[in-house]
Each structure stands twice: as structure tokens, then as C-alpha cells.
């Protein structure tokens, strides 16, 4: 959980969320993470954040609203901090993406 403004939020990824992100970005999430060594472009970072943002009571924030919120959050915490939070959440919520055998 983390705070933006005076409200608490969480990032939640699952297979459907990953599929939505891949449809929007037109790129496989694992390919992107491997190619960039886990450092997403600012556009990808904001997109990933936008599709996975939930309020502290479990309500999904609309991707459009979350995309707008992401700019302020990145400016407040810094790009690399937010990137780490997003990548950590993907790894936490979607271990099936990283299984080899």
C-alpha cells in the first residue's frame, strides 16, 4: 500500500491485467522487461500503473484517472522508485510469468 495525496492505493496485477496492458502497449510484458532489464519507459510505466491501480478498499481506479495520477506520483517519488514498485508488484502478483520449468 502507498499513499498518493491523502488516499491509500495498491497495485494488483493478474493475468487479465497483463493481457490488457499487452493489448494497449502491443508488446509482451516479459519481452519488455528483459529488453530493458526491468527499467520501463515512462510511457510503459504509466500504462502498467494505470491498469493495476486499486483503492485501499479494493475498487479499481479507472485507467484514465490512474494514468493522470501517475505523473504526479512519479514526480513526487522519482521515476526509479515508482518503476521498482511496479516491477516488484508484477513479480509478487504474477509469479507464473517468471517460471521456467
Secondary structure, 3 states (H helix, E strand, C coil): CEEECCEEEEECCCHHHHHHHHHHHCCCHHHHHHHCCCCCCHHHHHHHHHHHEEECCCCECCHHHHHHHHHHHHHHHCHHHHHHHHHHHHHHHCHHHCCCC
